[in-house]
């Protein structure tokens, strides 16, 4: 087998692992109304199915990275895939809501290993000239899983039932496991020294993590505010809202690999700057254009913001892992995942409060279209300010 063919197979395996984790993140959301009816539970109770997965993923990404560095990236990835697959089966056969929530938490632990160690192994197995491209591919696959989850879940629930959305994840993970055993190179871990552990918190890494957190918060804000604005503010039906909300993930799919190519060609620092400028521009456009020209303004704004996100992710991940020794790549990948997930949680909590302030009430369902529009404007003005802050922090990053 030639080197190029071997690298291609490794890349495919790691992409499949990332796809499994991102699909697991998004596929359950569409089932929440059905699960609330099935288990005679409130919407707040069934939301724990999603929250438990995300919480476990957030808590365990750094642990997954450290274990990968100490015990080896490949064996820990295999363990994570196996745990993910078993948990998916447990979700599919769960007899009550609380066991389903517990199984989802276990699945989130497995997903932490898939997301973190796929990134570390991608960096480990990519040549220096193609690292950005590899990171861009992971961004594309993650976006694909996020976009595919709701549509695939809707089809499965309507045709087979809610248990199928968990059952379908098991064979996908099993395939990833078998391919990983056959394709991934063996690289035994080496126990890091205490000195190296302390250097994980070198101040030079902090700006990357802070900017990563702020960008994730803004991206979560688009997912949080978008449905309310499109549905309540513009009066669109659920089908139209769903189609418009898929614009962002589709753009992510198309721009992920090209973003990585630009990192390889231009360098991480320049591409990161361009990405943040587009994110800031897209945020301010979301504050202005949709209230001015409606749906077209929303689409144009998302079309500016989303490529900025992919450019930033490919560049920031590449820069953070640029000069990291092999025995620390898992941990640094875990720190990147941790900062991203904290940003997602902050976006869902803090920015929802900002939106409520702009609307004038937390009762979004009964708010007037004009109040929702004002909330949209206020929230994305704040998001644009966050991106200006990120640009300021990025200015302190050392040149690669």
Backbone torsions as a table, in degrees:
resi	resn	phi	psi	omega
1	UNK	NA	127.8	179.1
2	UNK	-68.9	161.7	-178.7
3	UNK	-61.9	-41.9	-179.2
4	UNK	-63.6	-41.5	179.7
5	UNK	-66.3	-41.5	179.2
6	UNK	-62.9	-44.1	178.4
7	UNK	-62.0	-39.9	178.3
8	UNK	-61.8	-40.1	179.6
9	UNK	-68.8	-40.7	177.4
10	UNK	-61.4	-44.6	179.2
11	UNK	-60.5	-41.7	-180.0
12	UNK	-63.3	-40.4	179.7
13	UNK	-64.7	-45.8	-179.1
14	UNK	-67.5	-35.7	176.1
15	UNK	-64.6	-40.0	178.5
16	UNK	-64.9	-37.8	177.2
17	UNK	-63.7	-45.1	178.2
18	UNK	-64.2	-38.9	178.0
19	UNK	-61.0	-42.8	179.8
20	UNK	-59.5	-45.5	-177.7
21	UNK	-67.2	-43.6	-178.5
22	UNK	-70.8	-34.1	175.6
23	UNK	-64.9	-41.2	177.5
24	UNK	-62.5	-29.6	179.6
25	UNK	-70.2	-39.6	-170.1
26	UNK	-101.4	-19.8	-170.3
27	UNK	-73.5	-24.0	-176.3
28	UNK	-79.1	-23.7	-175.3
29	UNK	-57.9	-41.0	-175.2
30	UNK	-67.0	-20.7	-176.2
31	UNK	-90.0	-4.5	-173.3
32	UNK	-58.5	-45.2	177.3
33	UNK	-60.2	-41.3	178.8
34	UNK	-64.5	-42.0	-179.2
35	UNK	-68.9	-35.3	176.2
36	UNK	-61.8	-39.7	178.9
37	UNK	-71.8	-42.7	-177.5
38	UNK	-61.9	-44.4	-175.8
39	UNK	-98.3	8.4	-179.5
40	UNK	49.9	48.2	-176.2
41	UNK	-116.7	160.0	176.2
42	UNK	-76.0	162.7	179.0
43	UNK	-63.2	-36.6	178.3
44	UNK	-61.1	-37.6	179.8
45	UNK	-68.9	-44.2	-177.6
46	UNK	-73.4	-20.9	175.0
47	UNK	-59.8	-24.5	178.8
48	UNK	-61.9	-20.9	176.7
49	UNK	-63.6	-38.5	178.1
50	UNK	-81.5	-44.4	-175.7
51	UNK	-64.3	-39.9	-178.4
52	UNK	-63.0	-38.4	177.5
53	UNK	-64.0	-49.6	-177.7
54	UNK	-66.6	-38.6	-179.9
55	UNK	-65.1	-45.3	179.3
56	UNK	-64.3	-39.7	178.1
57	UNK	-61.4	-45.4	-178.1
58	UNK	-63.5	-45.1	-177.5
59	UNK	-66.3	-32.3	-168.3
60	UNK	-99.8	-6.2	-176.7
61	UNK	-62.6	-41.2	-179.6
62	UNK	-70.3	-38.3	176.6
63	UNK	-62.0	-42.7	179.4
64	UNK	-60.6	-43.0	179.8
65	UNK	-63.6	-43.2	-179.8
66	UNK	-65.9	-42.7	178.3
67	UNK	-63.4	-36.7	177.0
68	UNK	-62.9	-40.9	178.6
69	UNK	-66.7	-38.1	-175.0
70	UNK	-81.3	-45.1	-172.4
71	UNK	-102.9	-6.6	-179.7
72	UNK	110.9	134.8	-177.4
73	UNK	-66.8	-43.9	-177.1
74	UNK	-64.3	-52.8	-178.7
75	UNK	-61.7	-34.9	178.9
76	UNK	-71.5	-35.2	174.8
77	UNK	-64.4	-43.2	178.3
78	UNK	-61.0	-42.2	177.3
79	UNK	-61.6	-40.9	178.7
80	UNK	-65.2	-41.6	178.7
81	UNK	-63.4	-43.3	179.3
82	UNK	-62.0	-43.3	178.8
83	UNK	-63.8	-41.5	179.3
84	UNK	-60.7	-45.0	-178.3
85	UNK	-66.2	-44.2	179.3
86	UNK	-63.8	-41.6	179.3
87	UNK	-64.8	-36.4	177.3
88	UNK	-62.0	-40.6	177.2
89	UNK	-65.2	-40.6	178.0
90	UNK	-62.8	-39.1	176.1
91	UNK	-60.8	-41.8	-175.9
92	UNK	-66.4	-26.9	-177.3
93	UNK	-108.9	7.2	-176.8
94	UNK	-59.4	127.4	-177.5
95	UNK	-83.3	-16.3	179.9
96	UNK	-146.7	170.4	-173.6
97	UNK	-62.8	-41.6	-173.2
98	UNK	-70.9	-34.3	174.3
99	UNK	-70.1	-35.1	175.6
100	UNK	-62.9	-43.3	178.7
101	UNK	-62.0	-43.2	178.5
102	UNK	-62.9	-41.6	178.9
103	UNK	-66.2	-36.2	177.1
104	UNK	-65.5	-36.2	176.5
105	UNK	-62.8	-42.4	177.2
106	UNK	-62.5	-41.0	178.0
107	UNK	-62.8	-36.3	176.8
108	UNK	-63.3	-36.4	175.7
109	UNK	-61.6	-47.0	177.3
110	UNK	-60.2	-41.1	179.8
111	UNK	-62.4	-33.6	177.6
112	UNK	-60.2	-41.1	178.1
113	UNK	-67.9	-41.2	-179.8
114	UNK	-62.3	-49.1	-176.1
115	UNK	-68.2	-46.2	-174.9
116	UNK	-69.8	-48.8	-173.4
117	UNK	-79.3	-24.1	172.4
118	UNK	-62.7	-42.3	178.6
119	UNK	-65.5	-44.4	-179.0
120	UNK	-63.7	-43.6	179.5
121	UNK	-68.5	-34.6	177.0
122	UNK	-62.3	-42.2	176.8
123	UNK	-66.6	-37.7	-176.5
124	UNK	-66.8	-33.0	-172.6
125	UNK	-104.8	0.2	-179.3
126	UNK	-97.4	144.3	175.0
127	UNK	-70.5	159.2	-177.5
128	UNK	-59.1	-32.6	-177.0
129	UNK	-76.3	-12.5	-174.6
130	UNK	-123.8	14.4	-178.3
131	UNK	-63.3	-45.8	-179.9
132	UNK	-59.5	-42.1	178.8
133	UNK	-61.4	-41.9	179.7
134	UNK	-63.4	-42.9	178.7
135	UNK	-66.5	-36.8	176.6
136	UNK	-64.2	-37.3	178.2
137	UNK	-64.1	-41.7	177.6
138	UNK	-62.2	-37.8	176.1
139	UNK	-63.5	-39.8	177.8
140	UNK	-63.2	-46.3	-178.0
141	UNK	-65.6	-39.9	177.6
142	UNK	-61.0	-43.2	178.1
143	UNK	-65.6	-37.3	178.8
144	UNK	-62.4	-44.6	178.4
145	UNK	-63.2	-40.9	179.1
146	UNK	-63.9	-40.6	-179.5
147	UNK	-74.1	-35.9	-176.1
148	UNK	-73.8	-31.0	-174.7
149	UNK	-53.4	-56.8	-177.6
150	UNK	-62.3	-41.3	-178.0
151	UNK	-70.3	-45.0	177.7
152	UNK	-64.5	-42.2	179.2
153	UNK	-61.4	-41.3	179.0
154	UNK	-61.1	-42.7	179.0
155	UNK	-64.6	-45.6	-177.7
156	UNK	-65.1	-43.2	-178.7
157	UNK	-63.3	-43.2	-177.5
158	UNK	-71.8	-27.8	-175.5
159	UNK	-99.8	-33.5	-174.6
160	UNK	-120.5	-37.9	-177.2
161	UNK	127.8	165.5	-172.3
162	UNK	-65.0	-29.4	-178.3
163	UNK	-63.6	-25.2	-177.5
164	UNK	-67.1	-25.2	-178.4
165	UNK	-70.1	-23.7	175.1
166	UNK	-91.0	-37.4	-178.7
167	UNK	-62.1	-36.5	-177.0
168	UNK	-67.6	-21.6	-178.3
169	UNK	-76.2	-24.5	-176.5
170	UNK	-66.0	-50.9	179.8
171	UNK	-64.7	-32.0	176.9
172	UNK	-63.3	-44.2	177.8
173	UNK	-67.8	-36.8	178.6
174	UNK	-63.2	-40.3	177.0
175	UNK	-63.1	-43.6	178.1
176	UNK	-60.1	-39.5	-179.7
177	UNK	-62.9	-49.6	-177.6
178	UNK	-63.5	-42.0	179.1
179	UNK	-67.6	-37.2	179.0
180	UNK	-64.6	-41.2	177.5
181	UNK	-58.7	-42.3	-174.1
182	UNK	-80.1	-31.7	-166.5
183	UNK	-106.8	-40.3	-172.6
184	UNK	-68.4	139.4	179.5
185	UNK	-73.1	148.4	176.0
186	UNK	-79.3	131.4	178.0
187	UNK	-144.5	88.7	-176.0
188	UNK	-59.1	138.2	-179.6
189	UNK	-72.9	159.5	176.9
190	UNK	-127.2	128.5	-175.4
191	UNK	-62.6	119.2	-178.9
192	UNK	-67.8	150.9	177.3
193	UNK	-78.5	165.3	178.6
194	UNK	-62.8	-34.2	179.3
195	UNK	-62.8	-44.6	179.8
196	UNK	-65.5	-35.8	178.2
197	UNK	-61.2	-40.7	179.6
198	UNK	-66.3	-32.9	-177.8
199	UNK	-71.9	-11.0	175.5
200	UNK	-59.7	-26.6	-176.2
201	UNK	-103.5	24.9	173.5
202	UNK	-55.7	138.8	-176.9
203	UNK	-61.3	-22.4	-178.7
204	UNK	-65.4	-21.8	180.0
205	UNK	-87.4	-21.5	-174.3
206	UNK	-58.9	-43.9	178.8
207	UNK	-59.2	-41.0	177.3
208	UNK	-57.3	-43.4	-177.1
209	UNK	-70.4	-40.8	179.6
210	UNK	-64.7	-44.9	179.6
211	UNK	-65.6	-39.6	176.6
212	UNK	-57.9	-42.1	178.9
213	UNK	-62.7	-47.1	-177.5
214	UNK	-65.3	-40.5	179.4
215	UNK	-64.8	-42.7	178.8
216	UNK	-62.8	-38.0	178.8
217	UNK	-62.4	-41.3	179.6
218	UNK	-68.0	-39.9	179.2
219	UNK	-65.4	-39.1	176.1
220	UNK	-64.3	-33.8	179.0
221	UNK	-60.9	-38.2	178.6
222	UNK	-64.5	-37.2	179.2
223	UNK	-73.0	-28.4	-178.1
224	UNK	-80.0	-48.4	-172.9
225	UNK	-84.6	-33.1	-175.5
226	UNK	-51.0	-52.6	-178.1
227	UNK	-60.9	-38.6	179.4
228	UNK	-67.1	-42.0	-178.7
229	UNK	-67.7	-46.3	-177.4
230	UNK	-66.6	-39.6	-178.4
231	UNK	-79.6	-54.6	-176.3
232	UNK	-85.1	-39.4	-177.0
233	UNK	-74.7	-41.7	-178.1
234	UNK	-103.8	-7.3	176.2
235	UNK	72.3	27.4	179.9
236	UNK	-82.2	152.5	177.8
237	UNK	-79.1	173.0	-173.4
238	UNK	-62.9	-36.9	-179.9
239	UNK	-64.1	-45.5	-179.9
240	UNK	-64.6	-40.5	178.2
241	UNK	-61.6	-44.1	179.2
242	UNK	-61.5	-42.0	179.4
243	UNK	-64.5	-43.4	-179.4
244	UNK	-69.2	-34.3	178.1
245	UNK	-70.8	-17.0	178.0
246	UNK	-84.7	-8.6	-179.3
247	UNK	-60.5	-47.3	-179.3
248	UNK	-58.7	-54.7	178.0
249	UNK	-58.2	-36.3	179.1
250	UNK	-66.1	-40.1	176.3
251	UNK	-64.3	-38.0	177.6
252	UNK	-60.4	-41.7	179.7
253	UNK	-61.7	-41.2	-176.3
254	UNK	-76.0	-26.2	-172.9
255	UNK	-104.3	-6.0	-175.8
256	UNK	-62.3	-55.9	-178.2
257	UNK	-66.7	-45.0	175.1
258	UNK	-56.8	-35.2	177.3
259	UNK	-61.9	-43.5	177.7
260	UNK	-63.6	-37.8	177.5
261	UNK	-63.0	-39.0	178.2
262	UNK	-64.6	-36.6	176.9
263	UNK	-61.5	-44.6	178.7
264	UNK	-63.5	-35.5	-175.4
265	UNK	-84.0	-41.5	-172.9
266	UNK	-101.9	-20.8	-175.1
267	UNK	100.4	148.5	-174.4
268	UNK	-64.3	-38.8	-175.2
269	UNK	-63.3	-47.4	-178.3
270	UNK	-66.1	-43.1	-178.6
271	UNK	-67.4	-37.8	177.1
272	UNK	-60.3	-42.8	179.1
273	UNK	-62.3	-44.7	178.5
274	UNK	-61.7	-42.8	179.7
275	UNK	-60.6	-44.8	-179.6
276	UNK	-67.0	-36.4	176.8
277	UNK	-63.6	-42.1	177.7
278	UNK	-65.9	-38.0	178.0
279	UNK	-64.1	-43.2	177.5
280	UNK	-64.9	-44.2	179.8
281	UNK	-62.4	-44.9	179.7
282	UNK	-63.1	-37.0	178.9
283	UNK	-64.4	-46.5	179.7
284	UNK	-67.7	-34.5	176.1
285	UNK	-64.1	-38.2	177.2
286	UNK	-64.3	-27.4	177.7
287	UNK	-75.3	-20.6	-171.8
288	UNK	-115.1	-55.9	-168.5
289	UNK	-63.6	-46.5	-178.1
290	UNK	-58.8	-38.8	178.1
291	UNK	-71.3	-15.8	-178.3
292	UNK	-94.2	-49.9	-175.4
293	UNK	-125.3	15.4	170.7
294	UNK	73.4	-136.7	-173.4
295	UNK	-58.0	-42.5	-179.9
296	UNK	-59.2	-39.7	178.4
297	UNK	-64.7	-37.6	177.8
298	UNK	-63.9	-46.7	-177.6
299	UNK	-64.0	-44.3	179.1
300	UNK	-60.7	-43.4	-178.7
301	UNK	-63.7	-44.5	178.2
302	UNK	-64.3	-35.3	-179.9
303	UNK	-68.9	-20.0	173.8
304	UNK	-87.8	-44.2	-173.9
305	UNK	-69.8	-43.9	-171.3
306	UNK	-66.0	-45.3	175.4
307	UNK	-60.2	-32.1	176.0
308	UNK	-60.5	-40.0	178.6
309	UNK	-63.9	-45.3	-178.6
310	UNK	-66.9	-39.5	176.2
311	UNK	-61.2	-45.3	-179.6
312	UNK	-63.6	-46.9	-177.2
313	UNK	-59.8	-48.1	-179.7
314	UNK	-61.1	-42.6	-177.9
315	UNK	-71.9	-43.9	-176.3
316	UNK	-67.3	-42.6	178.8
317	UNK	-64.8	-40.5	178.6
318	UNK	-63.7	-45.7	-178.4
319	UNK	-64.6	-42.3	-177.5
320	UNK	-64.8	-32.0	-177.4
321	UNK	-98.8	5.5	-169.2
322	UNK	-58.9	-51.9	-173.8
323	UNK	-116.0	29.2	-177.1
324	UNK	-87.1	129.3	176.1
325	UNK	-59.8	155.5	-176.6
326	UNK	-56.0	-37.0	-174.6
327	UNK	-80.9	7.7	176.5
328	UNK	-125.3	-0.5	-175.3
329	UNK	-66.2	-35.2	177.5
330	UNK	-62.9	-42.8	-178.3
331	UNK	-67.5	-43.0	179.1
332	UNK	-64.6	-39.5	175.4
333	UNK	-61.0	-38.5	177.7
334	UNK	-64.5	-40.0	178.2
335	UNK	-64.8	-39.3	176.3
336	UNK	-62.6	-43.3	178.0
337	UNK	-65.4	-38.0	179.7
338	UNK	-64.3	-46.2	-179.1
339	UNK	-65.1	-38.3	178.1
340	UNK	-63.5	-45.6	-177.8
341	UNK	-68.1	-36.9	175.2
342	UNK	-63.0	-38.6	176.8
343	UNK	-63.0	-40.7	177.9
344	UNK	-62.6	-42.8	179.3
345	UNK	-66.7	-41.4	177.7
346	UNK	-63.0	-40.0	177.8
347	UNK	-62.3	-39.0	-179.0
348	UNK	-72.9	-29.6	-175.5
349	UNK	-99.6	-59.2	-176.2
350	UNK	-65.0	-46.9	-176.2
351	UNK	-72.1	-23.5	172.5
352	UNK	-67.1	-34.0	174.9
353	UNK	-67.4	-37.9	176.2
354	UNK	-63.5	-42.9	178.5
355	UNK	-61.8	-43.6	178.7
356	UNK	-61.8	-38.1	177.4
357	UNK	-62.9	-43.0	179.3
358	UNK	-67.0	-38.3	179.0
359	UNK	-71.3	-33.9	-177.4
360	UNK	97.5	0.9	178.9
361	UNK	-163.1	153.1	174.8
362	UNK	-87.5	-5.3	178.7
363	UNK	-88.3	76.1	-174.1
364	UNK	-64.8	-31.5	-175.5
365	UNK	-61.6	-36.6	-175.9
366	UNK	-103.2	6.1	178.1
367	UNK	-73.2	151.9	179.9
368	UNK	-73.8	155.9	177.0
369	UNK	-56.0	-38.2	-179.5
370	UNK	-67.7	-35.3	177.4
371	UNK	-67.7	-41.1	177.2
372	UNK	-62.7	-41.5	179.1
373	UNK	-62.8	-39.8	178.1
374	UNK	-66.7	-39.2	176.0
375	UNK	-62.3	-40.2	176.6
376	UNK	-59.7	-48.0	-179.1
377	UNK	-61.1	-48.2	-177.1
378	UNK	-63.3	-43.1	-176.2
379	UNK	-66.0	-43.1	-176.3
380	UNK	-82.5	-17.8	166.2
381	UNK	-65.0	-41.8	176.5
382	UNK	-64.5	-40.1	179.0
383	UNK	-63.9	-39.7	177.0
384	UNK	-62.1	-38.3	176.7
385	UNK	-64.8	-37.7	175.6
386	UNK	-60.4	-40.2	-179.8
387	UNK	-70.1	-32.8	172.7
388	UNK	-63.6	-39.3	175.7
389	UNK	-61.3	-42.6	178.8
390	UNK	-62.0	-40.4	178.2
391	UNK	-62.3	-40.9	177.6
392	UNK	-63.4	-41.7	178.0
393	UNK	-65.5	-42.8	-178.5
394	UNK	-60.6	-31.1	178.9
395	UNK	-61.7	-16.9	178.4
396	UNK	-92.7	-3.5	179.6
397	UNK	-68.8	139.6	175.6
398	UNK	-70.2	147.0	178.4
399	UNK	-69.6	137.4	-179.8
400	UNK	-71.8	NA	NA
